[in-house]
Amino acid sequence: MHFNFLTLYLLMKKIRFAIADDHKLFRQGVIYSLAEAAGLQLVLEADNGKELVEMIPKHKPDVILMDLKMPVMDGIEATQYIRRHFPEIKVIVLSMYDDEKFVIHLMENGASGYLLKNAEPDEIINAIEAAHLNGYYFTDFVNKALLKKLVIRHQVKPTFNEEIKLTERELEVLKLICQEHTAAEISKIIFLSPRTVEGIRMKLIEKIGVKNTAGLVMYAVRNGLTE
């Protein structure tokens, strides 16, 4: 796997993360569960969106874990504000809601990822790292919601390169993605590290000319590459 200097820098530095949630017990639980993650550094915690956005300039987080239902300023308002004023910061929503339309609305309004509040600590860590490195983190649930929007509603039509030559390894990873395997699952199936699998996925996105994993699935379906 080849890295440019920016990618290497992002991999080596600690990711500064923040969390905004008005339920202190849940907030502290998330913080505690991430305390042993060597690549993460908590720089900010807030009880509501207003408190969060006011403290961003001082603490400069790279990634924010954002609750939705908060007093004063809720998570949707805060996410929209951050998208306008701090576009370099990635927001991962932590929510109890699993409605597809709701998820799509949040992704379109600036969220870089969406996790249910019962997510395991390892998944939250993966989400923070992926959002910081790649700009987003899609779970299978988010992938399905976005793909449904692409295929059924025809609101977005990905543009594909005409002649794309995929290596055997890239084709193998693409097929496993279409089977809804996560990067961690794929890594176990083909005996590579999750980071290497993520690198192959990013290379596929670049080579095929799409914006996200849903675009990869669309490409595979259109070209008869799914099993």
C-alpha positions as a Python dict, from the first residue, in 0.01 Angstrom:
ca = {
    (1, 'M'): (0, 0, 0),
    (2, 'H'): (139, 339, -101),
    (3, 'F'): (86, 653, 108),
    (4, 'N'): (147, 1016, 21),
    (5, 'F'): (301, 1245, 281),
    (6, 'L'): (-38, 1382, 392),
    (7, 'T'): (-175, 1032, 454),
    (8, 'L'): (134, 933, 651),
    (9, 'Y'): (107, 1249, 859),
    (10, 'L'): (-259, 1183, 938),
    (11, 'L'): (-182, 825, 1036),
    (12, 'M'): (101, 927, 1270),
    (13, 'K'): (-60, 1220, 1454),
    (14, 'K'): (-316, 1178, 1731),
    (15, 'I'): (-671, 1251, 1623),
    (16, 'R'): (-824, 1525, 1838),
    (17, 'F'): (-1186, 1438, 1907),
    (18, 'A'): (-1476, 1602, 2085),
    (19, 'I'): (-1811, 1473, 2209),
    (20, 'A'): (-2138, 1661, 2256),
    (21, 'D'): (-2417, 1488, 2447),
    (22, 'D'): (-2644, 1619, 2721),
    (23, 'H'): (-2660, 1277, 2891),
    (24, 'K'): (-2348, 1294, 3105),
    (25, 'L'): (-2352, 924, 3197),
    (26, 'F'): (-2355, 818, 2830),
    (27, 'R'): (-2095, 1081, 2741),
    (28, 'Q'): (-1859, 966, 3014),
    (29, 'G'): (-1915, 605, 2911),
    (30, 'V'): (-1805, 679, 2555),
    (31, 'I'): (-1503, 874, 2677),
    (32, 'Y'): (-1403, 590, 2909),
    (33, 'S'): (-1442, 328, 2634),
    (34, 'L'): (-1211, 527, 2404),
    (35, 'A'): (-950, 610, 2669),
    (36, 'E'): (-719, 324, 2568),
    (37, 'A'): (-720, 414, 2196),
    (38, 'A'): (-359, 521, 2139),
    (39, 'G'): (-433, 733, 1833),
    (40, 'L'): (-710, 943, 1989),
    (41, 'Q'): (-700, 1247, 2216),
    (42, 'L'): (-1011, 1392, 2382),
    (43, 'V'): (-993, 1772, 2362),
    (44, 'L'): (-1351, 1882, 2426),
    (45, 'E'): (-1680, 1764, 2575),
    (46, 'A'): (-2002, 1965, 2575),
    (47, 'D'): (-2359, 1940, 2708),
    (48, 'N'): (-2521, 2096, 2400),
    (49, 'G'): (-2454, 2223, 2050),
    (50, 'K'): (-2417, 2589, 2149),
    (51, 'E'): (-2152, 2510, 2408),
    (52, 'L'): (-1976, 2291, 2154),
    (53, 'V'): (-1953, 2544, 1869),
    (54, 'E'): (-1845, 2820, 2106),
    (55, 'M'): (-1548, 2611, 2226),
    (56, 'I'): (-1437, 2477, 1887),
    (57, 'P'): (-1199, 2768, 1805),
    (58, 'K'): (-1011, 2714, 2132),
    (59, 'H'): (-986, 2335, 2127),
    (60, 'K'): (-974, 2266, 1749),
    (61, 'P'): (-1104, 1908, 1729),
    (62, 'D'): (-1053, 1702, 1414),
    (63, 'V'): (-1364, 1488, 1465),
    (64, 'I'): (-1679, 1541, 1671),
    (65, 'L'): (-1913, 1274, 1810),
    (66, 'M'): (-2251, 1445, 1802),
    (67, 'D'): (-2574, 1361, 1982),
    (68, 'L'): (-2893, 1480, 1812),
    (69, 'K'): (-3141, 1561, 2089),
    (70, 'M'): (-2976, 1830, 2299),
    (71, 'P'): (-3109, 2150, 2462),
    (72, 'V'): (-3027, 2506, 2347),
    (73, 'M'): (-2886, 2392, 2009),
    (74, 'D'): (-2953, 2039, 1889),
    (75, 'G'): (-2718, 1816, 1692),
    (76, 'I'): (-2868, 1896, 1351),
    (77, 'E'): (-2829, 2271, 1400),
    (78, 'A'): (-2477, 2225, 1537),
    (79, 'T'): (-2377, 2002, 1244),
    (80, 'Q'): (-2508, 2256, 992),
    (81, 'Y'): (-2321, 2534, 1173),
    (82, 'I'): (-1997, 2336, 1173),
    (83, 'R'): (-2034, 2256, 803),
    (84, 'R'): (-2061, 2631, 728),
    (85, 'H'): (-1796, 2764, 966),
    (86, 'F'): (-1555, 2473, 1023),
    (87, 'P'): (-1579, 2256, 708),
    (88, 'E'): (-1250, 2081, 789),
    (89, 'I'): (-1402, 1923, 1102),
    (90, 'K'): (-1576, 1588, 1057),
    (91, 'V'): (-1898, 1515, 1245),
    (92, 'I'): (-2008, 1163, 1335),
    (93, 'V'): (-2365, 1146, 1460),
    (94, 'L'): (-2443, 916, 1754),
    (95, 'S'): (-2815, 848, 1763),
    (96, 'M'): (-3091, 609, 1866),
    (97, 'Y'): (-3278, 669, 1538),
    (98, 'D'): (-3240, 421, 1252),
    (99, 'D'): (-3479, 569, 994),
    (100, 'E'): (-3326, 575, 644),
    (101, 'K'): (-3472, 913, 542),
    (102, 'F'): (-3346, 1066, 864),
    (103, 'V'): (-2995, 928, 804),
    (104, 'I'): (-2984, 1060, 445),
    (105, 'H'): (-3102, 1402, 565),
    (106, 'L'): (-2817, 1419, 817),
    (107, 'M'): (-2553, 1305, 566),
    (108, 'E'): (-2673, 1571, 322),
    (109, 'N'): (-2648, 1834, 596),
    (110, 'G'): (-2285, 1780, 680),
    (111, 'A'): (-2248, 1460, 881),
    (112, 'S'): (-1945, 1247, 788),
    (113, 'G'): (-2077, 935, 957),
    (114, 'Y'): (-2372, 793, 1145),
    (115, 'L'): (-2361, 541, 1429),
    (116, 'L'): (-2629, 402, 1655),
    (117, 'K'): (-2563, 457, 2024),
    (118, 'N'): (-2526, 84, 2084),
    (119, 'A'): (-2215, 74, 1860),
    (120, 'E'): (-1915, -108, 2004),
    (121, 'P'): (-1609, 99, 2105),
    (122, 'D'): (-1402, -54, 1824),
    (123, 'E'): (-1654, 64, 1568),
    (124, 'I'): (-1653, 416, 1713),
    (125, 'I'): (-1272, 419, 1695),
    (126, 'N'): (-1282, 295, 1335),
    (127, 'A'): (-1539, 562, 1251),
    (128, 'I'): (-1327, 842, 1398),
    (129, 'E'): (-1014, 722, 1216),
    (130, 'A'): (-1193, 673, 884),
    (131, 'A'): (-1373, 1009, 900),
    (132, 'H'): (-1046, 1186, 979),
    (133, 'L'): (-846, 1007, 710),
    (134, 'N'): (-1105, 971, 433),
    (135, 'G'): (-1364, 1235, 515),
    (136, 'Y'): (-1645, 993, 599),
    (137, 'Y'): (-1741, 661, 757),
    (138, 'F'): (-2035, 458, 626),
    (139, 'T'): (-2183, 165, 813),
    (140, 'D'): (-2374, -103, 623),
    (141, 'F'): (-2697, 69, 728),
    (142, 'V'): (-2586, 403, 583),
    (143, 'N'): (-2458, 233, 267),
    (144, 'K'): (-2797, 70, 210),
    (145, 'A'): (-2982, 397, 269),
    (146, 'L'): (-2761, 587, 24),
    (147, 'L'): (-2769, 308, -234),
    (148, 'K'): (-3147, 295, -218),
    (149, 'K'): (-3157, 667, -285),
    (150, 'L'): (-2919, 628, -580),
    (151, 'V'): (-3091, 332, -741),
    (152, 'I'): (-3460, 390, -668),
    (153, 'R'): (-3489, 768, -675),
    (154, 'H'): (-3223, 827, -943),
    (155, 'Q'): (-3117, 1148, -772),
    (156, 'V'): (-2747, 1087, -828),
    (157, 'K'): (-2584, 920, -1130),
    (158, 'P'): (-2219, 835, -1070),
    (159, 'T'): (-1980, 895, -1358),
    (160, 'F'): (-1762, 596, -1435),
    (161, 'N'): (-1434, 584, -1623),
    (162, 'E'): (-1476, 396, -1950),
    (163, 'E'): (-1185, 154, -1931),
    (164, 'I'): (-1107, 51, -1578),
    (165, 'K'): (-866, -230, -1512),
    (166, 'L'): (-899, -374, -1163),
    (167, 'T'): (-638, -602, -1010),
    (168, 'E'): (-746, -939, -875),
    (169, 'R'): (-713, -808, -521),
    (170, 'E'): (-920, -496, -598),
    (171, 'L'): (-1188, -710, -761),
    (172, 'E'): (-1189, -943, -460),
    (173, 'V'): (-1237, -652, -219),
    (174, 'L'): (-1506, -497, -439),
    (175, 'K'): (-1708, -820, -442),
    (176, 'L'): (-1681, -850, -64),
    (177, 'I'): (-1796, -489, -25),
    (178, 'C'): (-2100, -575, -238),
    (179, 'Q'): (-2171, -864, -1),
    (180, 'E'): (-2196, -601, 277),
    (181, 'H'): (-1881, -705, 461),
    (182, 'T'): (-1708, -442, 675),
    (183, 'A'): (-1339, -362, 637),
    (184, 'A'): (-1266, -563, 953),
    (185, 'E'): (-1452, -865, 816),
    (186, 'I'): (-1283, -838, 477),
    (187, 'S'): (-942, -822, 642),
    (188, 'K'): (-1005, -1156, 812),
    (189, 'I'): (-1135, -1318, 492),
    (190, 'I'): (-837, -1219, 273),
    (191, 'F'): (-573, -1201, 550),
    (192, 'L'): (-488, -830, 528),
    (193, 'S'): (-499, -556, 789),
    (194, 'P'): (-818, -344, 808),
    (195, 'R'): (-606, -39, 718),
    (196, 'T'): (-480, -210, 401),
    (197, 'V'): (-836, -305, 308),
    (198, 'E'): (-944, 56, 363),
    (199, 'G'): (-656, 164, 137),
    (200, 'I'): (-777, -70, -138),
    (201, 'R'): (-1129, 66, -101),
    (202, 'M'): (-1004, 422, -137),
    (203, 'K'): (-800, 320, -443),
    (204, 'L'): (-1114, 167, -594),
    (205, 'I'): (-1308, 489, -534),
    (206, 'E'): (-1032, 690, -702),
    (207, 'K'): (-984, 447, -993),
    (208, 'I'): (-1354, 400, -1068),
    (209, 'G'): (-1433, 769, -1025),
    (210, 'V'): (-1710, 759, -764),
    (211, 'K'): (-1758, 944, -437),
    (212, 'N'): (-1836, 670, -189),
    (213, 'T'): (-1898, 301, -123),
    (214, 'A'): (-2250, 323, -263),
    (215, 'G'): (-2093, 432, -593),
    (216, 'L'): (-1868, 126, -588),
    (217, 'V'): (-2171, -100, -546),
    (218, 'M'): (-2348, 78, -830),
    (219, 'Y'): (-2046, 22, -1054),
    (220, 'A'): (-2029, -346, -964),
    (221, 'V'): (-2400, -399, -1030),
    (222, 'R'): (-2390, -218, -1366),
    (223, 'N'): (-2087, -415, -1479),
    (224, 'G'): (-2202, -758, -1363),
    (225, 'L'): (-1929, -796, -1101),
    (226, 'T'): (-2152, -901, -813),
    (227, 'E'): (-2207, -1264, -726),
}
